[in-house]
Each structure stands twice: as C-alpha cells, then as structure tokens.
Amino acid sequence: METLLVLAHVQDDGALSAADLETLGAAVGLAGALGAPLTVGLMGKAVQAAADSIATCGAQAFLAVEGEDFATARYATDVAAVEALARKSGATLVLAPATSRFARALPGVAVRLDGRIETHVCALTPAEGTLKIQRWYYRQRMQATLDRAQRPWLLTLDRGVFAPWSGSPGTAAVEKVEVAPPACRTQVVGYETPDADAQTIRPDAKLLFVAGAGWTRKQADGQTHVPEAEKLIRDFLDLTRASLGSSKSLVDQSSESGAVISFLSHFNQVGQTGATPRHPKGLATCCHGEEPHTVGWRFIGERRAINLDANCGWAIGKADVLYVADAFQVMARVNELLK
Ligand SMILES: Cc1cc2nc3c(=O)[nH]c(=O)nc-3n(C[C@H](O)[C@H](O)[C@H](O)COP(=O)(O)OP(=O)(O)OC[C@H]3O[C@@H](n4cnc5c(N)ncnc54)[C@H](O)[C@@H]3O)c2cc1C
C-alpha cells in the first residue's frame, strides 16, 4: 500500500502559501482515492501556526523540521530537512509544490533516498491502489501519462492545476524531527525584491495582458508612439493588477536596439521559447497571434485579442473574441472607463 507525505515550507509570516495549499488539496484527494495514510511535513522557523491552519485536513501525522536554519531557501538545509521528513514518514509518495525552493532541493533528496522524481506534474490519477501521473513535454505540445515501480517517488506539482485545500483550523499535534544543520557555505542575509509596481509578472492575477510588437510599430500617422504605448500599458496594469506578458518580437527589440517598452524583459515572454502562464483570462494587444506565441496560451481560460488585422492569427481559431480595432484607441478608452 502507498503512504503519502505532503511537504510545505512555512512562509516568513508563519502561514502557508497558495502553492502549498494546492498541493495539500491534491494530496488529500489522492490519499482518499488510494485509501492511503497521509503525513504532512512542514519546514520553517516556527511551524505550529501553519500546522494548526490545516489541522483538519485529515492527515494522520504532522512532522516538522523547525528552526532558524530551516527558515530560508538553501540547498544544503532544504535537502537535509526533506530527507529527514521522508525517512521519518516512510512515505512511498512524496508530494511538494513546484516552487523554486523544492524544485532545487528535491532531485537531490531523490538521489539520497534511492528514489525517483517527476517534476511539473499536472494530474494525479489513482489506478489500482497505486498512481499514474501526467506531465507535459515539448512546451505543452505532448502530454505523457507515467507510472513507476521505484519508491519513494517524489513529485513536484505545478501551480494553478489543483484546487487549494480549504477547511477550518484546529490544533495539530506536531512531532518535531531533529536534524543537525549540515555544514553550510551559503548564508542567507535577506531578500531584495523589486518595488510592487516594477514587478509585472503576477502569477495569481485573474488576467494576463499581452503586449505585442505592434505597440512599437509605425501607426496610421507614419510615426511610432512608444511613450504613449508605455503609458497606456502601465496605466492598465496599475488599474487592473493584471500580469504582463509579451511576444518574443517585442522583448527581442531591446537586444536589436529597436524602440522598446522599458519595463518588459525576456521574463515576460509567453510562448514556445517563453512561459506558459495560467490565468483565467487573457487579452492580447498588438500581437499577431502566431503559433509559437499562442502555444504559450494553452492554459489561459478565455482569450481575447485586439488587432488591426482581421486576418491575424487570433482570427483563425486562437482567440474566443477578436476586436478588429486600434489598440491605442481601445486601451485609452478602457483605462478611462476603469478610472
Ligand atoms: C523556434 C521559434 C520559437 C519562437 N518562440 C516564441 C515565443 O516563445 N513567443 C513569441 O511570442 N514568439 C515566438 N516566436 C516568434 C513568433 O513566431 C512571432 O514572430 C512573434 O510572436 C511575433 O510577435 P508579434 O505578434 O508581437 O509581432 P508582429 O508579428 O510584428 O505583429 C504585430 C501585430 O501588431 C498589430 N498592430 C500594429 N499596430 C496595431 C494597433 N495600433 N492596434 C492593434 N494591432 C496593431 C499588427 O496588425 C500585427 O498583427 C518563435 C519563433 C520561432 C521560430
């Protein structure tokens, strides 16, 4: 029979993140379907408040590696903590959110435990007392269903796929797992984060706003209007808190010395060689909607686009709604209405 361990890092404020709750939701569902016992493994400076917040999730046990050494992301301490939790729980299946922190540490843990790991898991299907998982390959063009005989099997679960666990808090009986902090060469001295306004990639936003190269092209008057484009996009983002995506052509312009939208970087690029974000809605502006771009829209729920060209890619099955219109005019009016 399988036994499950679900892992979470406690945040600085003592709470669990949205990604942790999604993974917990998936683990609770899987444990129920398999009839398998579930253990929660927490790591952080102090874990009791987080454990209490999920006390009624149905886990048989709460294990914790606690202390200052395990508060921040660092490969050596994260690997030591997860290894100790996995050994203590005796789990055959170890689930964790695909955060940068777990993505970095878990492959090393799999080696130490002589287990195997699958990353970016997007579906868990119980099958005859065991498990099949799904993940995408080749930039979300091929989906594979996998199982494995080797145990423990470690899985990092993608964000935005599983419904987050929700339930009433309680009092969790947390068992501490002692881990001697390993010799560390890395000292975490603090965080440096961009201003909230400078951070344009917002994975939790309801809307993805994509800017294409058309924003920097010559318009009907024969001129470019890049400062105006910047202001329209910036105002819209400020008003809606949408996440900002871009086409490759637009972000490439900075390296080609073209006119650029100053707050865009390659991190914003959506598509085959960019990101595949997950948002309920998406609005593409001044972007042609070519396949290498729209393949990155696979997980966007409702898609709309604004383009001058009625024959652009969005019109041929890539969008639910295409507004054949001047995006400068449309966005100016939309911002006015939003204000
Ligand atoms: C191997 C490979 C990988 C690639 N990976 C990616 C990727 O990850 N992401 C990606 O985006 N691309 C990718 N591409 C490039 C992709 O094929 C397109 O070249 C790119 O997406 C085009 O960007 P664009 O639509 O912004 O620009 P353009 O094709 O120049 O389109 C600009 C659009 O703006 C419209 N427009 C102009 N002015 C206005 C206005 N005032 N109002 C409304 N509309 C207006 C025009 O009608 C036009 O449709 C890849 C290509 C290859 C070969």
The ligand as an ORCA input file, in Angstrom:
! r2SCAN-3c Opt
* xyz 0 1
  C      11.532     28.489    -32.785
  C      10.699     29.706    -32.535
  C      10.276     29.993    -31.265
  C       9.502     31.119    -31.011
  N       9.082     31.347    -29.728
  C       8.261     32.395    -29.497
  C       7.753     32.665    -28.181
  O       8.066     31.954    -27.205
  N       6.933     33.711    -28.015
  C       6.575     34.530    -29.055
  O       5.825     35.477    -28.834
  N       7.054     34.316    -30.279
  C       7.884     33.281    -30.529
  N       8.381     33.115    -31.794
  C       8.153     34.183    -32.778
  C       6.761     34.167    -33.376
  O       6.742     33.286    -34.473
  C       6.374     35.581    -33.861
  O       7.404     36.076    -34.694
  C       6.157     36.588    -32.754
  O       5.268     36.061    -31.801
  C       5.530     37.863    -33.375
  O       5.361     38.831    -32.383
  P       4.220     39.931    -32.518
  O       2.936     39.276    -32.838
  O       4.271     40.790    -31.306
  O       4.768     40.852    -33.700
  P       4.263     41.027    -35.201
  O       4.204     39.739    -35.920
  O       5.105     42.110    -35.758
  O       2.759     41.530    -35.053
  C       2.428     42.815    -34.650
  C       0.933     42.919    -34.740
  O       0.519     44.168    -34.217
  C      -0.621     44.585    -34.927
  N      -0.769     46.016    -34.713
  C       0.050     47.035    -35.048
  N      -0.450     48.214    -34.647
  C      -1.627     47.963    -34.028
  C      -2.594     48.750    -33.388
  N      -2.486     50.087    -33.310
  N      -3.677     48.145    -32.851
  C      -3.832     46.798    -32.925
  N      -2.940     45.994    -33.530
  C      -1.843     46.558    -34.065
  C      -0.322     44.189    -36.366
  O      -1.524     44.078    -37.104
  C       0.369     42.851    -36.158
  O      -0.557     41.784    -36.239
  C       9.156     31.989    -32.065
  C       9.575     31.689    -33.361
  C      10.336     30.576    -33.592
  C      10.784     30.297    -34.995
*
